């Protein structure tokens, strides 16, 4: 029986639809592959729902337009791919400094520089460790299917508003451009609507509101940073997400996110057939990283294999979690390369 | 009967400013506030402050204000105005903010015909960072980064960005004024009024470029700074309506 609510769409479009369902009514973007389907989708859907779509003159302008819409209290989003996300770091830092909610989608491609337009996962450091200047974090959610592109984008808006924080959807070229059946309607999802007394709406009936990140008085900025760090601790406590599979008796745990997690999960099934006790752990929130949940799988002799489409970035967080580098192994492909099941299984076989 | 002939506008807070003696910002802040009071739109105003000397304008203005990243001021204003079209949104920008790092943002906001008002303060130097050359610094002018005076071969020409913007179909109103004499101040007030009126009537993008004094980084007494505008600056930046 087919589900009438499921339609075949790209991950990029699913992401856009998730934003619309979450109540996003402002989108500004700039063309870059492999995320163009998302911009095109928003240009069409914003017209239909009476929202605002702007094709900006640059990534710098796009993120600043999102800043403006967020200042005004509206749910706002921008999207891009790796080189464009580098440009947006200025705006993301200012959003963090002003504690403004916003959702930023990065459909990663191969880097550094202009790189190529093939899928990549080499922006992990940039996304999870801050990215722009200053001590801050964006919440980073990593979907692994078109359905999750939709659902995580909805969640992203709720988290952004709840904590007045930026949230990054970290996908890659495969997730953005592949098509899968997605349940778009019929869910019980209700977008959260939050009061925003801090927003600039004109000072009618209240004192003027000011949004700023310049704090010049002695001690003022340190005090603000203390407050920010407190918020980040709260987010780490409440918003850590992960998925695990066949880890109970696992001698070796494959760890991956996004596209490489789908391949790694498939490897576990094959390895089990080959009588290897393999399990799978997938961080869903890359920041906050599920350190404790990962460590809880460690039985002392457990081995870990991190699989990434990068030269090894998430592996640093896995090492921090496991605290025993000798048992943390790595397999990665760079420059748009995608690890195959055969390559990963061969790597597992080589681990003593 | 006594009649009030001069008072602090409601749109201004009752504080003194941090600006140097003879600086143009205080006059321009006040003119904007007088116009806002005259239109009765204080409670509808959302202003975008620049990076530069005027970044803390929110300490002096009595309405909603946000900061913006350096030069992105018109992009932030675009985001605000598009989602709150009933509010009155203006940017307050210096020459570094508007004519150097934010060139793309101002050109494209004007070209899209965004229904915002831009107050562009041109004093020909970067004040907050110590008086470096601005894109608008005139030929021969000494600054912290042009010790021998601005040279065309090394530093290029002063940029007439208002003339550039006036060429754009999206720009509805562009005027250049000055504040170096009481007469010019009154003309500036009229221009600011016109610019806000255009936004109130939903007619599109309006901008007033105002030539202003920076005695500190011009190395002049306040009165001499006013004279310099008359004798030197207006020759490089002719006053008048550029687009209507």
Interface residues (C-beta under 8 A of the other chain):
Chain A: X25 X26 X28 X52 X54 X56 X57 X58 X60 X61 X62 X64 X65 X66 X67 X68 X69 X70 X71 X72 X74 X76 X90 X91 X94 X98 X200 X201 X202 X203 X204 X205 X208 X209 X210 X211 X212 X213 X214
Chain B: X42 X43 X44 X45 X46 X48 X55 X56 X58 X61 X62 X63 X64 X65 X66 X67 X68 X69 X72 X75 X76 X77 X78 X79 X80 X81 X82 X83 X84 X87 X104 X105 X107 X108 X112
